Amino acid sequence: MKSQGTEAMLENVRKICHVLPEAVELIDGFGHNTFKINGKSFVISGEGEKGFSLSFKSDRET
């Protein structure tokens, strides 16, 4: 179960990610909300002992 603070943060992330063309949100095998474009993850969110977390995927040039 996600905390109220996590839900608010996740909603903000959704607003940003869903503006991007072709972006979709999926729940991965670990229960993390994962945002993808063309099958490639670009943001992964989760909640752990220390609270809400985000991971951003990019290449070395970015």
N, C-alpha and C positions, 0 to 999 in steps of 0.2 A: 504494500500500500504506500502510495507516495504522499509525502507531507504537503500541506497547503502551500508552503513556500516553493517547493519543487514544482507543483502544478502551475503556479504563477510564472515561474521562470521558464518552464517548458512551453507555456502558451506564448510567451514573448519570442522564444526561439522559433516556434511554429509560424508566427506572423512574419518573421524575417525570411525563413526558408521557403515558405509556400508562395512567396512573391516570385521566386525564380522559376523560369519556364521549365516544365517537365519534372519538377521536384516532387518526390513522393516520400511519405513517412511510413516506415515499417518498424515492427518490434522484432529485434534479433533474437537469437537463441538464448541470450543471457537476460532478456527482458529490457534491453536498452532501446530507447527510441532512436532510430537511425534514419537519417535523411539522405536520400540518394537521387542522383540524376544519371540517367542511362545506365542504371545498375551499379554505379560506383558511389560508395559512401563519401559524403563530404562533411557531415556533422554527426556525432554520436553523443547522446546524453544519457546520464544515469544518476543514480542516487546511492551514495555509500555512507559509511560511518561519519565522514566529514561533511556530508550534505550533497547538494547538487553539483554535478560536474559536466563539462563539455569537452569533447575532443574534436579537433579540426584536422581533416586530412588534406594534405597538399603535397606538391612535388618540391624538390629542392629549389627550383627557380622561384617558386611562389613564396 
